[in-house]
Amino acid sequence: MSNIQLHSTITCPKCGHSKTEQMPTNACQWFYECESCKVILKPLPGDCCVYCSYGTVKCPPIQQGSSCCPD
């Protein structure tokens, strides 16, 4: 089994601000507020969470080969 990365750097598409965050392992994160411009990020179509859309690392379930985050 490969190592699962639990940190991802989210970059805001509006202002370009980046911040490294710890990803939850037991739920999706569907919303993320940019601390710089305060825009609320939501997953892009086809992605299950904000980390899959805007992060440098996909969420833990996707890294493990699942289709999406657990309910």
C-alpha positions in Angstrom: 0.0 0.0 0.0 1.4 3.4 -1.0 1.7 6.4 1.4 -1.3 8.6 1.5 -0.5 12.3 1.6 -2.7 14.2 4.0 -1.6 17.8 3.1 -2.4 19.7 0.0 -1.8 23.2 -1.1 -4.9 24.9 -2.3 -4.5 27.8 -4.7 -7.4 30.2 -5.2 -8.3 30.6 -8.9 -9.5 34.2 -8.2 -6.6 35.8 -6.4 -3.8 33.2 -6.6 -3.4 32.9 -2.8 -2.0 29.5 -1.7 -2.2 27.7 1.6 -1.2 24.2 2.7 -4.1 22.5 4.6 -4.5 19.1 6.2 -7.2 17.1 4.4 -9.9 15.2 6.2 -9.7 11.5 5.9 -13.3 10.7 6.7 -15.3 13.3 4.7 -15.3 15.5 1.6 -14.6 19.2 1.9 -17.1 20.7 -0.5 -16.4 24.4 0.4 -13.2 26.3 1.2 -13.0 30.0 1.9 -9.9 31.8 0.6 -8.4 33.7 3.5 -7.1 36.4 1.2 -10.1 37.4 -1.1 -12.8 35.5 0.9 -14.2 33.8 -2.2 -15.9 30.4 -1.4 -14.4 27.6 -3.6 -16.5 24.7 -4.6 -15.5 21.5 -6.4 -15.3 21.7 -10.2 -17.7 19.5 -12.2 -16.4 15.9 -12.0 -14.4 16.4 -8.8 -15.6 15.2 -5.4 -14.0 18.0 -3.2 -12.0 21.2 -3.2 -8.7 19.4 -2.8 -9.3 17.5 -6.1 -10.2 20.7 -7.9 -7.7 23.3 -6.4 -5.1 21.3 -4.4 -1.7 20.0 -5.3 -2.7 16.6 -4.0 -6.0 14.8 -4.5 -8.1 13.8 -1.5 -7.1 10.6 0.4 -9.9 8.4 -1.0 -9.0 9.3 -4.6 -5.3 8.6 -3.7 -6.4 5.1 -2.5 -8.2 4.4 -5.8 -11.8 5.1 -4.6 -14.2 6.9 -6.8 -15.1 9.6 -4.2 -15.0 10.5 -0.6 -16.9 8.4 2.0 -20.4 9.6 3.0 
